[in-house]
């Protein structure tokens, strides 16, 4: 049996015992893992430094480097995320319904683990801890395949988690890491449907497309984030500037950052110069359409490609529209189904935007940066699903479960 199949077999065996763990044992173990991450922070940072040093040498962009980098504060946040997951209600075992049929059968529906979850992700070592916590809480075994850029970080983090699991009397095969980060191994992993119940990709468009096209395992698709903010003709300018600044500049390399702006022509002359000044001070390069450039010629010219791009960099596109209808049509054409926002003081405009925008999260007068498992009260997240089957939006504990019917009879036979 090849090494990859051995990993799959171990995960399949682990899911049996994990699915039977009680809430108290799971929570105690999560707290122990959280403590272990903090206790081994220096070791984790050493591994992360090897990754970031290599990334800088290879010219990784500022936004992606930020996603890759761990600090003491970020490790403490990982630990706190596990504690928050432990504090959440355990969905496993809950009975969602129970009804009696005319023949006397009692038919109910019960929430159960998915089984073995596979995750393929890029240079985000925080995903390693978050995914483990959510999968463990829901009784799932997990196989991780991170990117080569964060391999040293992932090796240390998984080592710490597995040691903590063993110390709690839990099989360490609850979490396994593929240390071979080659594309060939990733492709073979996508075919491991005899062991893996669901595959979840987290990363750029290329990675997600590759998994969707090549996997024989059912896929929950997490999407890229070409997130828009629409500045309506009745927008509060101060609010709009603060929200756009936050959504674009707080963290460049995250999927819920704002990448595209849509501005109503009625406020273009007055608002756009204020925005250009604000974003230029943050070293953001603005690529604008012809009408916006007529107001602020210092902006670069936007191409058709710019309106559909997830930059993950100090770039943002700007489109001018003459109506809310045009704004909604533009956003629905170019968005990736992630997060979209409107800035307006008009109730009718806000409600129309909420109703007509096709995305997992739609905001009125708030930053798109809130599309996040922790911000939504999930403790952490497995990813942001931009598809419409099984799960959509930030995926927490419930998204890692399925249901089965449970039937109680008294000797009934079908006639």
Secondary structure as UniProt FT lines:
FT   HELIX           3..19
FT   HELIX           23..39
FT   HELIX           41..57
FT   TURN            58..59
FT   HELIX           62..68
FT   HELIX           72..87
FT   TURN            92..93
FT   STRAND          95..100
FT   TURN            102..103
FT   STRAND          106..113
FT   STRAND          116..121
FT   HELIX           125..137
FT   TURN            138..139
FT   STRAND          141..145
FT   HELIX           148..150
FT   HELIX           151..167
FT   TURN            168..169
FT   HELIX           172..174
FT   STRAND          175..177
FT   HELIX           183..189
FT   TURN            190..191
FT   TURN            193..195
FT   STRAND          198..202
FT   HELIX           205..214
FT   STRAND          219..222
FT   STRAND          227..231
FT   TURN            233..234
FT   HELIX           237..249
FT   TURN            252..253
FT   TURN            255..256
FT   STRAND          258..264
FT   HELIX           265..281
FT   TURN            282..283
FT   STRAND          285..288
FT   HELIX           290..295
FT   TURN            297..298
FT   STRAND          300..301
FT   TURN            304..305
FT   HELIX           306..308
FT   STRAND          315..321
FT   HELIX           324..334
FT   STRAND          339..343
FT   HELIX           347..356
FT   STRAND          361..364
FT   HELIX           368..370
FT   TURN            373..377
FT   STRAND          384..385
FT   STRAND          393..394
FT   HELIX           398..400
FT   STRAND          401..408
//
